[in-house]
Amino acid sequence: MAQAGSHSAAGQMIGYLFQCELALLELAERSWDDPAAEVRMEVLDDIEFLHGSGTPAELLQSKHRSEAGQLSETGKDFWRSVASWIDALKKIGNPGVESMPLLRLVTTQVAAEGTFYYLLRRGPGRDVSAALARMEEVAAADGPKTTAEERKLYLELSSSQRYQFVDALVISDGSPVMSDLDSSLARAMGIRANQQDAVLDQIKGWWYRVAVQLLERKDPARQRASVSAQELLCRLDEVSDQFAGENLPITEELRRLTAAEIDAYHDDLVVKQMRWIGLKDRAIATYLRDYHHARAQRSEWLRTFKITEEGLADYEQRLWDEWDHIFVDLTDDLDDESEEADKRSVGKNVLSKTMDKVADEPARLGSTTVGWVGRGTMHSLADRADPDEGPGWHPDFSSLCRNCANEQEK
């Protein structure tokens, strides 16, 4: 185990975690006014917020120092950020004044009065012209050598480019250190004090999984381009509702399916699963009604950000678990010598008991959900059954699914 000392990476690690949680905090704060706001990380800058067109509206550099102190006008944190911003602006084609993104430095350190940092904070004391003059004075100075290249890069901009650059620059100093971020996150998300730890634990667990997807570059199946404030709000609702018991809205109107709608499912695995246990057309039609409307309802929840993909996957896992207990219990006494009629009878019992059980399982913990959503979602799982994991009704559904797949490949 690495020991704390001159070679410790603890500060650097905290800086990475701070960047990740700062992105969450900034997205949460924007969600109140702009639920369509999107964030991404480590593409053009530490953190970026996007316009609806996908172009960056803000490039944000995050700087964490455990001991606050004051910002140095010649410090590496700032001038390396300047170099990073200049490089990013070149990549997006040196935008004009109207399309210039905000360039923002969020730091735990404090801007001292009289520095250009202080003049570039938001508020009535902001003075771009004075800050520009002071920045150019610092950039043209002989030292220090540690930032000479970055300061030279800034001075190589034209005078109009330097003004545009500084005009877009905002210093957000005095940010909470990593250990104090939770209270800021709770306020930004409107989380009650008595629920703060429990809700934030779940939100952060989700957020770090999202962050990995935002940072993943090699595996297209795992990566994602950005995450929206609307998605964060949806996940927050899911987690908060576990404590508040708020139900998901039911917008589908349950009705009998037409003959054409039923016939459209004729060759689907969901119907084959029911045929294998000997269900007749009338029973199949009833179950297909649940299946049909539950599919539409789940799609509506996802489309309108009432539930996330992760929340839906959690729900499906709970349904699968109920089926697994029932299937193992009812098929345990069967063997290879069992008659087909007995297997079908057991399969019908598995289906019946599973439907009874999943009808009571809420789509969100702590709430209630109409029974046909659970039954229909269970049939959706049966429609895409993995032969090795289920779910299915017939005791031999695994081999039957494999045979079905092999026939389709021929």
GIHU-V911822 format. One record per residue. N is the residue number from 0. PSI is psi in degrees with one decimal (NA if undefined). Layout:
{{N	PSI} {N	PSI}}
This chain:
{{0	133.2} {1	139.2} {2	147.0} {3	141.8} {4	-156.3} {5	-24.3} {6	8.1} {7	138.6} {8	14.9} {9	-45.5} {10	-41.4} {11	-41.8} {12	-43.6} {13	-37.0} {14	-41.0} {15	-42.5} {16	-38.7} {17	-44.3} {18	-44.3} {19	-46.1} {20	-28.0} {21	-38.9} {22	-40.0} {23	-45.2} {24	-46.4} {25	-39.5} {26	-41.1} {27	-41.7} {28	-36.0} {29	-24.4} {30	-26.3} {31	-37.6} {32	-25.4} {33	80.7} {34	-14.5} {35	-3.0} {36	141.5} {37	145.7} {38	147.0} {39	165.7} {40	145.2} {41	41.3} {42	-67.8} {43	-23.6} {44	179.9} {45	-52.6} {46	139.1} {47	141.1} {48	137.7} {49	149.7} {50	170.2} {51	-27.8} {52	-7.1} {53	-1.6} {54	149.3} {55	129.9} {56	-23.3} {57	134.4} {58	121.5} {59	127.1} {60	130.2} {61	132.7} {62	120.1} {63	126.2} {64	123.6} {65	-37.2} {66	112.4} {67	-72.7} {68	-171.7} {69	149.9} {70	133.4} {71	134.3} {72	-19.3} {73	10.6} {74	150.0} {75	-36.7} {76	-47.6} {77	-50.4} {78	-29.2} {79	-30.7} {80	-40.8} {81	-46.1} {82	-39.6} {83	-42.2} {84	-42.0} {85	-42.6} {86	-42.6} {87	-40.7} {88	-35.2} {89	-39.8} {90	-28.8} {91	16.1} {92	30.9} {93	71.5} {94	153.6} {95	-177.2} {96	-43.8} {97	-30.9} {98	11.0} {99	125.2} {100	156.0} {101	135.7} {102	110.8} {103	131.3} {104	117.0} {105	118.5} {106	149.1} {107	-11.8} {108	173.0} {109	139.4} {110	121.7} {111	145.5} {112	138.0} {113	-14.0} {114	162.1} {115	-25.7} {116	-47.1} {117	-36.5} {118	-14.2} {119	10.8} {120	157.8} {121	150.5} {122	179.8} {123	-21.3} {124	0.9} {125	131.4} {126	96.1} {127	-43.6} {128	-44.8} {129	-39.6} {130	-40.5} {131	-46.9} {132	-43.7} {133	-39.9} {134	-41.5} {135	-34.2} {136	-45.5} {137	-42.2} {138	-32.2} {139	-6.7} {140	161.1} {141	-36.1} {142	175.2} {143	162.0} {144	-25.3} {145	-22.1} {146	15.3} {147	-44.8} {148	-42.0} {149	-39.8} {150	-36.7} {151	-40.9} {152	-39.5} {153	-42.6} {154	-20.8} {155	-12.4} {156	151.9} {157	163.1} {158	-39.3} {159	-36.5} {160	-38.2} {161	-41.0} {162	-45.2} {163	-39.5} {164	-50.9} {165	-34.8} {166	-30.9} {167	-6.7} {168	130.8} {169	131.6} {170	120.0} {171	89.9} {172	171.1} {173	27.4} {174	147.8} {175	141.0} {176	168.5} {177	-43.4} {178	-13.7} {179	4.9} {180	-29.7} {181	-42.5} {182	-35.8} {183	-40.6} {184	-44.2} {185	-42.2} {186	-44.3} {187	-31.9} {188	-2.4} {189	34.0} {190	133.4} {191	147.7} {192	-39.6} {193	-6.5} {194	0.2} {195	-53.8} {196	-45.8} {197	-44.1} {198	-44.6} {199	-35.0} {200	-42.9} {201	-39.3} {202	-43.7} {203	-37.3} {204	-44.4} {205	-44.4} {206	-40.4} {207	-32.6} {208	-41.9} {209	-41.4} {210	-39.8} {211	-41.6} {212	-36.3} {213	-32.5} {214	-15.5} {215	128.8} {216	-23.5} {217	-32.6} {218	102.2} {219	-29.0} {220	-22.9} {221	-21.4} {222	159.2} {223	150.8} {224	-41.0} {225	174.6} {226	140.1} {227	158.0} {228	-33.3} {229	-38.2} {230	-39.4} {231	-44.5} {232	-38.7} {233	-45.0} {234	-38.2} {235	-40.8} {236	-43.7} {237	-46.6} {238	-45.3} {239	-35.5} {240	-19.3} {241	-24.7} {242	-28.9} {243	-20.9} {244	27.1} {245	133.1} {246	148.3} {247	142.3} {248	141.6} {249	111.3} {250	-13.6} {251	138.2} {252	114.7} {253	128.7} {254	164.5} {255	141.8} {256	150.5} {257	164.0} {258	-37.7} {259	-39.8} {260	-40.3} {261	-43.1} {262	-27.7} {263	-21.7} {264	5.6} {265	-43.3} {266	5.3} {267	154.0} {268	-32.9} {269	-37.9} {270	-41.2} {271	-41.3} {272	-39.4} {273	-34.3} {274	-37.0} {275	-23.7} {276	7.9} {277	21.4} {278	144.1} {279	170.3} {280	-40.7} {281	-44.0} {282	-41.5} {283	-42.0} {284	-38.9} {285	-46.4} {286	-35.3} {287	-30.8} {288	-46.5} {289	-45.6} {290	-47.5} {291	-49.7} {292	-32.2} {293	-38.0} {294	-47.3} {295	-39.6} {296	-42.3} {297	-41.0} {298	-39.3} {299	-41.5} {300	-43.9} {301	-43.1} {302	-37.1} {303	13.2} {304	41.3} {305	-19.3} {306	149.9} {307	168.7} {308	-39.5} {309	-41.8} {310	-39.7} {311	-39.4} {312	-37.7} {313	-44.2} {314	-47.3} {315	-36.6} {316	-38.6} {317	-37.7} {318	-44.3} {319	-40.8} {320	-39.2} {321	-44.0} {322	-43.0} {323	-43.2} {324	-43.9} {325	-45.4} {326	-47.0} {327	-41.9} {328	-43.5} {329	-21.4} {330	-0.1} {331	-31.5} {332	-6.0} {333	153.9} {334	-174.6} {335	-21.4} {336	-5.2} {337	143.2} {338	150.2} {339	-38.0} {340	-38.3} {341	-39.2} {342	-40.6} {343	-39.0} {344	-43.5} {345	-41.2} {346	-42.0} {347	-36.4} {348	-38.9} {349	-47.0} {350	-48.9} {351	-48.9} {352	-35.9} {353	-44.3} {354	-39.9} {355	-41.7} {356	-47.1} {357	-19.0} {358	-24.6} {359	-2.7} {360	120.9} {361	145.5} {362	-28.3} {363	132.4} {364	137.1} {365	-0.3} {366	-170.8} {367	150.0} {368	138.5} {369	145.7} {370	-34.7} {371	-22.1} {372	-45.4} {373	-44.3} {374	-45.4} {375	-36.9} {376	-35.4} {377	-38.9} {378	-31.3} {379	-38.5} {380	-39.6} {381	-28.3} {382	-25.0} {383	34.3} {384	132.4} {385	122.4} {386	-25.7} {387	-14.2} {388	-15.8} {389	-170.6} {390	163.3} {391	169.7} {392	-46.7} {393	137.5} {394	-29.5} {395	27.4} {396	-28.6} {397	-50.6} {398	-35.0} {399	-39.6} {400	-41.1} {401	-43.8} {402	-40.2} {403	-42.2} {404	-39.5} {405	-39.0} {406	-36.7} {407	-29.0} {408	-19.4} {409	NA}}
